[in-house]
Structure formats: structure tokens, C-alpha cells
């Protein structure tokens, strides 16, 4: 079995789990992607979108509250009218 194929270690690296070279690459990658103006710009965009969404939700809630108030008022007037009809006829 004198195969000339590369060994597992040659294919996948000779270092053990948690090799220092791999750790350094990972730390450098995280540091470069997490800092800088790119993330702050994205946060600003997210805050702006959330603010716009909050304004729309607040407006919709206000309109809904006005409809409930109006409907309640109409309903109470109807009940009073029905009661007055019964009281006056008896």
C-alpha cells in the first residue's frame, strides 16, 4: 500500500485543535468586521427605520383610539334612545 496520496495532516493542516495561527486569524477577522464606521452607519439606518416605524404605529393607534371612542359614543346614544322609547311607551 505504498500510496503517494497526501496524508490527512497534509490535507487539513498539522496543527491541533485550537492552533495559535488559527486563533490569530479568527481574532483579526472579528476585530476588523466589528469596528469602524460601517457598523455605526448600519446602526444609524436601523434606528431611522425603527423611528419611522414607531411613528406609523403611533399614528395607527391614535386613529384606532378615535374610532373606538366614536363607536362607543354612538353605542351609548343608541342605548339611551332605546331606553327612552321603552320608558315613554309604558
Secondary structure as the mmCIF struct_conf table of DSSP 4:
data_model
#
loop_
_struct_conf.conf_type_id
_struct_conf.id
_struct_conf.beg_label_comp_id
_struct_conf.beg_label_asym_id
_struct_conf.beg_label_seq_id
_struct_conf.end_label_comp_id
_struct_conf.end_label_asym_id
_struct_conf.end_label_seq_id
BEND BEND1 UNK A 5 UNK A 5
HELX_LH_PP_P HELX_LH_PP_P1 UNK A 6 UNK A 7
HELX_RH_AL_P HELX_RH_AL_P1 UNK A 8 UNK A 12
BEND BEND2 UNK A 14 UNK A 15
TURN_TY1_P TURN_TY1_P1 UNK A 17 UNK A 18
HELX_RH_AL_P HELX_RH_AL_P2 UNK A 20 UNK A 34
BEND BEND3 UNK A 35 UNK A 36
HELX_RH_AL_P HELX_RH_AL_P3 UNK A 37 UNK A 89
#
